[in-house]
Amino acid sequence: MSAAEKTNLLNLDRQAMQDFFAAHGEKPFRATQVIQWIHQYGVDDFDAMTNLSKELRARLKDIAEIRVPQIAQDQVAADGTRKWLLRLDDGNAIETVFIPEEDRGTLCVSSQVGCTLNCSFCSTGHQGFNRSLTVAEIVSQLLVANRALGRDPKGERIITNVVLMGMGEPLLNFDNVVPAMRLMLDDYGYGLSRRRVTLSTAGVVPMMDRLREECPVSLAVSLHAPNDALRDQLVPLNKKYPIQELLEACRRYCADSPRSRVTFEYVMLDGVNDSVEHAHELVRILRDVPSKVNLIPFNPFPQTHYRRSPKPVIDRFRDVLIAAGLTTITRKTRGDDIDAACGQLAGQVQDRTRRRQRLTAGMDQT
């Protein structure tokens, strides 16, 4: 069997892996064994999977593979942030970022090559769009990072949290993102809790409702403006799903879990969305939504006309929110010296054309 005909097992979550083995006359428990070898132990050699029979190992070499993207570049920032440029089979490349902190290690994962949404303040959006990533290409980012980082002195994995906040809009790649997240949550995969996997969306409302039903991980919403007129300029998706509709979806998302809340991301743009009046507007629209607000100092990139709000302006904005009872933090800028900070991921997009047609096609599916 040629390499093109082999099944890349990284594309298969537990159910899909069980179906794969059933189709080849094997028992369902083989799925658990192989998932554990691949995702817990990082093994990609079938001969090393010693609890499988020699016959099954030989057969797997004929019909399956474990193929991960190649590391094209590995950079480490002064603050310890690490960024990998991963080369895909079709010549595209994506970026994945690890952010170390005292109490956690967070991996920022991409879901598409480029992005269709064209948010005006985001470097990724300016790169154009080529395609959505496969399940294998999404979960491989975690596999590659785990291999590169190893384990801490106690033998524990260094990556404790995953955020789908890299290149792309995850909910426009729903059918591949969800199986990838299921592998992250699987006890025999990466064993992360739902609270430690966060999906960030610009607000694809129908897919938010599907996510709540099928895989309710932590939710972050890229809000960035307190009113529709301004958000239409910053986040064009708002024209299809305006703020009130988006916030209603957020309330539904939290309804079944008393402890659940949505993280609202708000990039601070000098003279654009950072006034005291904007802060009071934000308080009004979020007052009855279980929420936390992350204020994100804007990270510049070439050809942008935006500037970062000065620290005193950000602090004043934050104080208004806190005084109104909204849990609010200002995100520390990490990895900006290697263009790994929020909004700076770019990768290498081979075909940047037909953004509007691709976006329309994606929206039609919702």
VEXPA-799819 format. One record per residue: y, z, x of N, C-alpha, C in turn. Coordinates in steps of 0.05 Angstrom, whole numbers, padded with zeros to 5 digits, always signed. Last residue first. Layout:
BEGIN
YZXYZXYZX ...
This chain:
BEGIN
+00540+00167-00459+00544+00194-00469+00552+00192-00498 +00537+00114-00446+00512+00128-00447+00515+00156-00458 +00590+00100-00441+00575+00090-00465+00549+00105-00468 +00603+00121-00392+00613+00135-00415+00598+00126-00440 +00579+00083-00358+00570+00111-00358+00579+00126-00383 +00609+00038-00371+00580+00038-00376+00569+00066-00377 +00659+00054-00353+00655+00048-00382+00625+00049-00389 +00649+00058-00298+00656+00082-00313+00652+00078-00343 +00638+00005-00286+00617+00025-00282+00623+00050-00298 +00687-00020-00298+00663-00028-00313+00641-00007-00310 +00720+00007-00261+00725+00010-00289+00700+00003-00306 +00698-00007-00210+00699+00021-00219+00702+00023-00249 +00686-00055-00183+00679-00052-00211+00679-00023-00220 +00670-00036-00114+00681-00052-00135+00673-00043-00162 +00652-00019-00065+00671-00002-00079+00682-00015-00104 +00597-00015-00030+00608-00032-00050+00626-00015-00068 +00588+00027+00008+00585-00001+00015+00599-00020-00004 +00619+00084+00030+00611+00069+00005+00611+00040+00011 +00608+00140+00062+00612+00112+00068+00601+00096+00045 +00645+00202+00054+00621+00187+00059+00627+00158+00067 +00684+00239+00034+00687+00211+00030+00661+00195+00034 +00715+00300+00016+00690+00286+00022+00693+00256+00016 +00760+00328+00001+00762+00311+00024+00737+00294+00030 +00754+00364-00040+00770+00340-00045+00771+00321-00022 +00749+00420+00002+00747+00410-00025+00766+00386-00029 +00734+00400+00071+00745+00417+00050+00744+00404+00023 +00720+00370+00113+00698+00380+00096+00708+00398+00074 +00748+00349+00157+00750+00336+00130+00726+00344+00112 +00747+00383+00198+00727+00361+00199+00726+00347+00172 +00787+00418+00185+00790+00404+00211+00768+00383+00215 +00771+00443+00139+00790+00421+00136+00794+00406+00163 +00735+00485+00132+00726+00460+00143+00745+00437+00142 +00765+00516+00075+00744+00517+00096+00738+00488+00105 +00812+00556+00045+00807+00529+00054+00787+00531+00078 +00794+00602-00005+00802+00598+00023+00794+00570+00032 +00820+00603-00070+00798+00595-00052+00809+00591-00024 +00843+00657-00103+00853+00634-00088+00831+00627-00068 +00820+00679-00167+00820+00681-00138+00833+00655-00127 +00821+00716-00227+00832+00694-00211+00830+00699-00182 +00810+00734-00292+00800+00737-00265+00807+00712-00249 +00865+00747-00333+00846+00726-00324+00836+00732-00295 +00905+00782-00350+00877+00790-00353+00856+00769-00345 +00956+00771-00339+00948+00765-00366+00918+00771-00370 +00959+00782-00285+00974+00799-00303+00965+00795-00332 +00931+00737-00266+00919+00763-00264+00933+00783-00283 +00969+00696-00276+00942+00695-00289+00930+00723-00289 +01012+00712-00245+01016+00709-00274+00989+00710-00288 +00989+00711-00194+00997+00737-00205+01002+00735-00235 +00982+00656-00185+00959+00674-00187+00966+00700-00201 +01036+00640-00180+01019+00629-00201+00995+00647-00206 +01049+00669-00133+01063+00674-00158+01047+00664-00182 +01014+00645-00096+01012+00673-00102+01026+00680-00128 +01034+00592-00096+01006+00597-00105+01003+00627-00112 +01084+00603-00075+01082+00591-00101+01054+00595-00113 +01072+00623-00024+01086+00640-00043+01084+00629-00072 +01046+00576-00001+01031+00600-00007+01046+00618-00027 +01064+00513-00031+01068+00534-00012+01054+00560-00020 +01016+00463-00050+01036+00483-00058+01039+00504-00037 +01007+00403-00012+00997+00430-00019+01020+00448-00028 +01024+00340-00040+01027+00360-00019+01016+00387-00030 +01009+00270-00051+01010+00298-00059+01013+00316-00035 +01001+00219-00037+01029+00227-00038+01032+00257-00046 +00953+00196+00011+00960+00211-00013+00989+00218-00013 +00938+00169+00058+00949+00153+00036+00955+00169+00010 +00888+00216+00079+00905+00193+00084+00913+00178+00058 +00893+00281+00049+00877+00260+00060+00896+00236+00063 +00899+00354+00041+00909+00326+00043+00889+00307+00054 +00880+00398-00007+00872+00389+00019+00880+00360+00023 +00913+00448-00044+00907+00420-00041+00901+00414-00012 +00881+00509-00058+00902+00496-00043+00895+00467-00038 +00857+00526-00118+00848+00512-00094+00873+00499-00081 +00837+00580-00157+00860+00564-00148+00854+00552-00121 +00791+00591-00205+00793+00587-00176+00818+00569-00170 +00782+00636-00256+00799+00614-00247+00798+00614-00216 +00733+00647-00305+00744+00655-00280+00760+00631-00270 +00719+00664-00375+00726+00646-00352+00734+00662-00327 +00710+00652-00441+00699+00669-00419+00702+00654-00393 +00769+00639-00475+00746+00626-00462+00735+00645-00440 +00816+00655-00497+00792+00662-00512+00767+00648-00500 +00855+00638-00459+00854+00666-00468+00828+00673-00481 +00866+00588-00440+00841+00601-00431+00837+00629-00443 +00915+00573-00459+00892+00556-00467+00865+00570-00459 +00950+00613-00439+00947+00609-00468+00922+00593-00475 +00945+00607-00383+00937+00632-00396+00932+00628-00426 +00969+00557-00378+00940+00560-00372+00930+00586-00384 +01022+00569-00391+01006+00550-00408+00976+00554-00403 +01034+00602-00347+01033+00613-00374+01019+00595-00394 +01031+00563-00307+01014+00586-00306+01011+00599-00334 +01072+00529-00321+01045+00519-00321+01025+00542-00321 +01115+00564-00311+01110+00554-00338+01082+00543-00341 +01112+00569-00256+01106+00593-00273+01100+00584-00301 +01081+00509-00229+01104+00525-00237+01094+00550-00253 +01044+00471-00211+01044+00498-00199+01067+00516-00207 +01037+00417-00214+01024+00433-00234+01025+00463-00227 +01079+00395-00180+01065+00379-00200+01053+00397-00222 +01099+00421-00136+01118+00409-00155+01105+00393-00177 +01039+00414-00101+01067+00422-00099+01085+00406-00118 +00981+00433-00131+00997+00410-00122+01026+00416-00123 +00922+00464-00129+00950+00470-00129+00966+00448-00115 +00868+00455-00173+00880+00448-00147+00910+00451-00149 +00825+00494-00204+00853+00485-00208+00866+00480-00181 +00767+00505-00241+00779+00498-00215+00806+00485-00220 +00738+00556-00276+00757+00533-00278+00770+00529-00251 +00674+00575-00292+00694+00576-00270+00712+00551-00273 +00653+00608-00350+00659+00583-00337+00679+00588-00315 +00602+00657-00359+00629+00648-00360+00633+00623-00344 +00553+00700-00388+00561+00674-00377+00591+00670-00379 +00536+00745-00413+00547+00748-00386+00557+00723-00374 +00515+00726-00462+00538+00744-00462+00551+00747-00435 +00496+00665-00479+00492+00684-00457+00517+00701-00454 +00509+00628-00517+00482+00640-00518+00477+00661-00496 +00561+00610-00505+00555+00625-00530+00529+00639-00529 +00577+00579-00463+00575+00607-00458+00563+00623-00482 +00579+00529-00486+00562+00533-00463+00557+00562-00458 +00618+00534-00525+00590+00531-00533+00571+00537-00510 +00663+00538-00492+00655+00561-00509+00626+00559-00518 +00662+00486-00470+00658+00510-00453+00650+00534-00469 +00673+00456-00515+00647+00453-00502+00641+00476-00484 +00725+00473-00522+00706+00479-00543+00677+00476-00532 +00748+00451-00477+00746+00480-00479+00727+00488-00501 +00745+00395-00490+00732+00406-00467+00728+00436-00469 +00779+00393-00534+00751+00385-00537+00734+00397-00514 +00827+00407-00509+00816+00423-00531+00787+00418-00535 +00833+00366-00469+00829+00394-00462+00817+00410-00485 +00796+00304-00484+00820+00321-00479+00814+00350-00478 +00761+00257-00464+00753+00284-00472+00777+00303-00466 +00791+00211-00451+00767+00209-00469+00759+00236-00480 +00831+00230-00419+00838+00212-00441+00815+00208-00461 +00805+00257-00379+00817+00272-00400+00825+00255-00424 +00792+00222-00339+00772+00227-00359+00783+00243-00383 +00836+00224-00303+00836+00204-00324+00814+00208-00346 +00869+00273-00280+00840+00270-00285+00838+00250-00308 +00924+00267-00275+00909+00277-00253+00879+00271-00255 +00943+00246-00324+00952+00234-00299+00933+00242-00276 +00920+00279-00362+00915+00250-00363+00922+00236-00337 +00944+00328-00348+00916+00323-00340+00908+00294-00343 +00995+00321-00371+00992+00323-00342+00963+00317-00334 +00981+00318-00426+00998+00298-00413+00995+00298-00383 +00950+00363-00437+00937+00337-00437+00955+00316-00422 +00956+00422-00395+00963+00406-00419+00953+00377-00415 +00945+00447-00347+00943+00463-00372+00950+00447-00397 +00902+00422-00295+00926+00420-00311+00923+00436-00337 +00853+00432-00270+00875+00422-00254+00901+00418-00269 +00793+00431-00279+00814+00430-00299+00840+00418-00288 +00730+00424-00270+00754+00415-00255+00776+00411-00275 +00687+00476-00282+00701+00454-00295+00726+00448-00278 +00621+00499-00272+00649+00499-00262+00662+00473-00274 +00567+00539-00292+00584+00515-00297+00611+00520-00285 +00499+00554-00274+00527+00562-00275+00545+00537-00277 +00451+00520-00317+00459+00533-00292+00488+00542-00295 +00411+00505-00363+00437+00519-00363+00443+00535-00338 +00382+00454-00379+00382+00467-00353+00408+00483-00349 +00382+00438-00433+00360+00431-00416+00359+00446-00389 +00427+00457-00462+00400+00457-00475+00378+00454-00454 +00469+00450-00427+00465+00476-00439+00436+00479-00451 +00466+00395-00419+00460+00413-00397+00454+00441-00407 +00484+00376-00468+00456+00371-00460+00448+00390-00438 +00537+00393-00465+00520+00404-00486+00491+00399-00480 +00554+00362-00422+00555+00391-00420+00537+00404-00441 +00549+00311-00444+00529+00319-00424+00531+00350-00418 +00594+00310-00478+00566+00308-00489+00545+00317-00469 +00638+00318-00438+00631+00337-00459+00603+00334-00470 +00651+00319-00377+00637+00299-00393+00624+00315-00416 +00688+00344-00338+00689+00349-00367+00676+00327-00384 +00682+00345-00286+00709+00340-00295+00711+00342-00325 +00638+00396-00262+00643+00372-00277+00673+00370-00283 +00590+00427-00221+00619+00423-00226+00623+00396-00240 +00540+00474-00224+00547+00446-00228+00576+00444-00235 +00508+00520-00183+00532+00514-00199+00536+00484-00200 +00462+00569-00174+00464+00540-00174+00487+00533-00193 +00459+00622-00182+00465+00613-00155+00465+00583-00152 +00442+00631-00233+00470+00640-00227+00478+00630-00199 +00390+00616-00231+00409+00598-00246+00438+00606-00239 +00364+00627-00165+00369+00635-00192+00389+00617-00205 +00318+00589-00125+00345+00599-00130+00347+00607-00159 +00270+00568-00104+00271+00595-00115+00298+00606-00120 +00255+00520-00084+00274+00535-00068+00280+00563-00080 +00192+00519-00106+00211+00501-00093+00229+00518-00075 +00166+00557-00133+00151+00545-00111+00168+00524-00097 +00205+00569-00172+00196+00590-00154+00180+00580-00130 +00258+00523-00181+00229+00527-00182+00221+00549-00162 +00310+00510-00173+00304+00534-00187+00275+00542-00186 +00308+00461-00146+00322+00483-00134+00315+00510-00146 +00280+00432-00185+00267+00438-00159+00281+00461-00144 +00321+00430-00222+00296+00444-00229+00280+00450-00204 +00358+00397-00196+00364+00426-00199+00339+00442-00207 +00330+00349-00200+00336+00360-00173+00342+00390-00176 +00329+00341-00256+00304+00346-00241+00308+00358-00213 +00387+00336-00262+00372+00358-00274+00345+00362-00261 +00402+00289-00233+00413+00315-00225+00395+00337-00237 +00379+00247-00261+00370+00253-00234+00379+00280-00225 +00404+00247-00310+00375+00244-00310+00363+00248-00282 +00460+00250-00299+00446+00272-00311+00416+00270-00306 +00504+00228-00275+00478+00223-00263+00458+00244-00273 +00548+00248-00298+00544+00219-00301+00519+00210-00287 +00548+00300-00280+00539+00295-00308+00537+00266-00315 +00569+00298-00227+00541+00303-00232+00531+00295-00260 +00609+00252-00198+00609+00269-00223+00579+00273-00231 +00620+00251-00126+00610+00242-00151+00613+00262-00174 +00607+00293-00070+00615+00267-00079+00603+00261-00107 +00601+00361-00090+00606+00341-00070+00615+00315-00082 +00585+00401-00122+00614+00396-00121+00621+00376-00100 +00539+00435-00138+00541+00406-00141+00571+00400-00144 +00522+00487-00096+00542+00478-00115+00542+00447-00115 +00476+00538-00083+00481+00509-00083+00502+00503-00103 +00462+00595-00041+00475+00583-00064+00478+00553-00061 +00438+00607+00007+00433+00625-00017+00443+00613-00043 +00414+00587+00067+00427+00577+00043+00419+00594+00019 +00380+00614+00101+00409+00618+00104+00424+00608+00080 +00320+00648+00084+00336+00623+00085+00366+00630+00086 +00296+00701+00126+00305+00691+00101+00321+00665+00105 +00283+00726+00173+00264+00705+00163+00272+00694+00136 +00319+00758+00195+00299+00771+00178+00279+00751+00166 +00354+00723+00222+00336+00740+00237+00314+00754+00221 +00349+00663+00179+00364+00685+00192+00344+00703+00207 +00326+00596+00193+00326+00621+00178+00341+00642+00193 +00353+00530+00194+00332+00549+00200+00334+00573+00182 +00389+00488+00192+00400+00515+00195+00378+00535+00202 +00359+00442+00186+00379+00443+00208+00387+00472+00213 +00328+00452+00141+00315+00447+00167+00334+00451+00190 +00368+00459+00103+00350+00481+00109+00336+00477+00136 +00389+00407+00103+00406+00429+00111+00388+00453+00119 +00345+00377+00083+00356+00371+00109+00373+00395+00120 +00340+00401+00031+00318+00401+00050+00328+00397+00079 +00389+00389+00008+00381+00417+00012+00359+00419+00032 +00386+00334+00008+00408+00347+00021+00402+00376+00027 +00342+00323-00024+00339+00320+00005+00362+00333+00020 +00361+00325-00075+00347+00348-00065+00343+00347-00035 +00386+00272-00076+00401+00297-00082+00387+00321-00070 +00346+00237-00063+00371+00237-00047+00387+00262-00052 +00308+00247-00104+00302+00251-00076+00327+00254-00059 +00336+00229-00149+00328+00257-00147+00323+00264-00118 +00388+00184-00126+00362+00190-00137+00357+00220-00136 +00458+00176-00141+00436+00183-00123+00410+00188-00139 +00492+00119-00168+00484+00147-00170+00461+00151-00150 +00537+00075-00131+00515+00081-00148+00510+00111-00150 +00593+00065-00115+00571+00046-00111+00549+00051-00131 +00664+00069-00118+00638+00078-00128+00617+00057-00123 +00722+00093-00081+00708+00075-00099+00680+00086-00106 +00751+00129-00053+00732+00113-00038+00718+00092-00055 +00782+00160-00085+00795+00137-00072+00776+00120-00057 +00747+00202-00097+00754+00182-00118+00767+00157-00106 +00749+00230-00049+00724+00217-00057+00730+00195-00078 +00800+00252-00049+00793+00231-00029+00768+00216-00038 +00839+00266-00105+00814+00270-00092+00807+00246-00073 +00881+00261-00140+00885+00279-00117+00860+00282-00100 +00867+00230-00183+00887+00220-00165+00890+00236-00140 +00801+00212-00197+00821+00233-00199+00841+00228-00177 +00761+00172-00207+00787+00165-00195+00808+00186-00200 +00708+00169-00227+00729+00181-00243+00757+00177-00232 +00664+00150-00199+00677+00132-00218+00703+00143-00229 +00653+00158-00129+00657+00170-00155+00672+00150-00173 +00604+00157-00075+00631+00153-00086+00633+00167-00113 +00543+00162-00097+00556+00149-00074+00584+00141-00084 +00530+00228-00125+00535+00199-00127+00546+00188-00101 +00524+00280-00112+00507+00270-00134+00510+00240-00137 +00524+00328-00058+00534+00304-00071+00514+00294-00092 +00533+00398-00050+00515+00375-00052+00529+00353-00067 +00545+00451-00009+00558+00434-00028+00544+00406-00027 +00515+00513-00001+00513+00485+00006+00526+00468-00016 +00532+00576+00025+00534+00557+00002+00532+00529+00012 +00510+00639+00036+00513+00613+00049+00511+00592+00028 +00538+00706+00034+00524+00683+00023+00527+00659+00041 +00570+00745+00056+00549+00753+00037+00533+00730+00025 +00603+00718+00093+00590+00743+00100+00567+00749+00082 +00589+00647+00093+00606+00670+00087+00590+00695+00093 +00589+00578+00108+00578+00605+00113+00599+00626+00106 +00576+00520+00076+00599+00539+00080+00588+00567+00083 +00558+00454+00088+00549+00482+00087+00572+00500+00094 +00559+00392+00054+00574+00412+00070+00562+00440+00066 +00548+00322+00058+00538+00348+00049+00550+00370+00067 +00561+00255+00042+00567+00279+00057+00558+00304+00043 +00527+00191+00048+00539+00213+00033+00544+00236+00051 +00526+00120+00055+00523+00147+00067+00538+00167+00049 +00489+00057+00049+00510+00077+00041+00505+00103+00056 +00443+00032+00064+00466+00029+00081+00489+00047+00073 +00399+00042+00034+00413+00018+00027+00439+00014+00044 +00379+00092+00049+00363+00068+00056+00379+00042+00052 +00434+00132+00076+00414+00125+00056+00401+00098+00063 +00453+00181+00121+00450+00153+00118+00428+00147+00098 +00497+00234+00116+00469+00226+00113+00468+00196+00106 +00534+00277+00152+00536+00251+00141+00507+00240+00140 +00545+00346+00145+00526+00325+00152+00534+00299+00138 +00583+00400+00168+00581+00377+00150+00562+00356+00162 +00597+00469+00165+00581+00447+00177+00578+00424+00158 +00640+00522+00184+00632+00502+00163+00618+00479+00177 +00661+00551+00225+00632+00552+00221+00622+00533+00199 +00714+00543+00236+00707+00566+00220+00677+00568+00214 +00715+00495+00263+00721+00519+00278+00714+00544+00263 +00657+00457+00241+00685+00463+00242+00690+00489+00257 +00611+00410+00263+00615+00438+00257+00645+00444+00261 +00573+00353+00242+00597+00365+00252+00600+00394+00245 +00533+00300+00249+00530+00329+00245+00555+00342+00258 +00510+00238+00225+00531+00253+00239+00528+00282+00230 +00465+00218+00203+00481+00200+00219+00503+00214+00235 +00402+00236+00187+00428+00248+00194+00443+00228+00212 +00369+00198+00135+00373+00204+00164+00401+00217+00169 +00337+00223+00076+00357+00208+00090+00360+00217+00119 +00264+00227+00072+00291+00239+00070+00311+00221+00084 +00203+00220+00041+00224+00206+00057+00252+00218+00052 +00141+00225+00038+00162+00245+00035+00185+00235+00053 +00095+00185-00001+00110+00191+00023+00130+00213+00017 +00032+00157-00025+00057+00173-00027+00070+00176+00000 -00016+00130-00017-00001+00125-00042+00026+00139-00044 -00038+00143+00033-00039+00115+00024-00020+00110+00000 -00032+00197+00038-00020+00180+00058-00019+00151+00050 -00064+00214-00004-00035+00216-00007-00021+00199+00014 -00115+00205+00018-00106+00188-00005-00076+00190-00008 -00117+00245+00056-00119+00217+00064-00108+00198+00042 -00114+00289+00024-00093+00284+00044-00093+00255+00052 -00161+00285-00005-00135+00282-00019-00113+00277+00000 -00198+00292+00036-00199+00267+00021-00172+00263+00006 -00188+00343+00054-00183+00321+00072-00182+00294+00057 -00155+00382+00003-00179+00371+00015-00171+00348+00034 -00103+00428+00017-00112+00404+00004-00137+00394+00018 -00087+00468+00050-00102+00476+00027-00109+00452+00008 -00057+00443+00091-00085+00450+00096-00100+00461+00072 -00018+00398+00106-00022+00412+00080-00051+00421+00078 -00016+00366+00150-00010+00395+00154-00013+00411+00128 -00023+00315+00131-00045+00327+00147-00041+00357+00151 +00026+00302+00109+00005+00309+00091-00019+00322+00106 +00087+00324+00130+00062+00312+00141+00039+00321+00123 +00130+00352+00117+00130+00325+00107+00106+00309+00118 +00151+00417+00099+00130+00401+00112+00130+00373+00100 +00182+00460+00082+00195+00438+00096+00175+00419+00109 +00165+00503+00052+00158+00503+00081+00170+00479+00096 +00187+00493+00002+00189+00520+00014+00184+00519+00044 +00181+00437-00005+00207+00449-00009+00209+00478+00002 +00127+00421+00011+00151+00405+00016+00176+00422+00017 +00092+00463-00005+00092+00452+00022+00118+00438+00029 +00106+00468-00059+00110+00490-00041+00111+00481-00012 +00091+00418-00079+00119+00427-00081+00125+00449-00061 +00035+00423-00070+00051+00403-00055+00081+00410-00056 +00020+00465-00106+00014+00466-00077+00033+00448-00061 +00037+00446-00155+00049+00470-00144+00045+00472-00114 +00003+00401-00160+00032+00397-00160+00046+00422-00147 -00047+00421-00163-00040+00407-00139-00010+00404-00137 -00053+00440-00214-00045+00459-00194-00038+00446-00167 -00073+00397-00246-00044+00403-00246-00035+00422-00223 -00122+00357-00210-00115+00380-00227-00085+00386-00224 -00126+00285-00208-00125+00311-00196-00116+00332-00216 -00124+00231-00222-00149+00246-00227-00150+00273-00214 -00076+00207-00219-00095+00201-00197-00119+00219-00199 -00048+00227-00261-00053+00198-00261-00072+00190-00239 -00043+00279-00244-00061+00273-00266-00068+00244-00267 -00004+00273-00204-00031+00280-00196-00051+00275-00219 +00040+00258-00237+00031+00241-00215+00002+00248-00207 +00045+00302-00271+00038+00276-00282+00028+00257-00261 +00061+00340-00233+00036+00344-00248+00027+00317-00260 +00110+00318-00219+00089+00320-00199+00062+00324-00212 +00138+00323-00267+00133+00296-00257+00111+00296-00235 +00140+00379-00269+00126+00364-00290+00119+00336-00280 +00169+00392-00220+00141+00402-00225+00127+00385-00246 +00200+00330-00198+00200+00358-00203+00172+00367-00211 +00202+00279-00150+00186+00291-00172+00191+00321-00174 +00223+00254-00106+00234+00247-00132+00222+00263-00155 +00193+00268-00063+00218+00283-00067+00231+00276-00094 +00152+00232-00061+00147+00257-00075+00172+00274-00079 +00156+00166-00070+00170+00187-00054+00168+00213-00070 +00101+00126-00074+00118+00144-00089+00130+00165-00070 +00099+00059-00046+00092+00087-00046+00111+00104-00062 +00120+00009-00043+00104+00015-00066+00096+00044-00068 +00146+00006+00005+00162+00002-00019+00147+00010-00044 +00104+00010+00041+00123+00032+00039+00139+00030+00013 +00044-00018+00012+00068-00019+00028+00086+00005+00023 -00024+00000+00017+00000+00000+00000+00025+00000+00018 
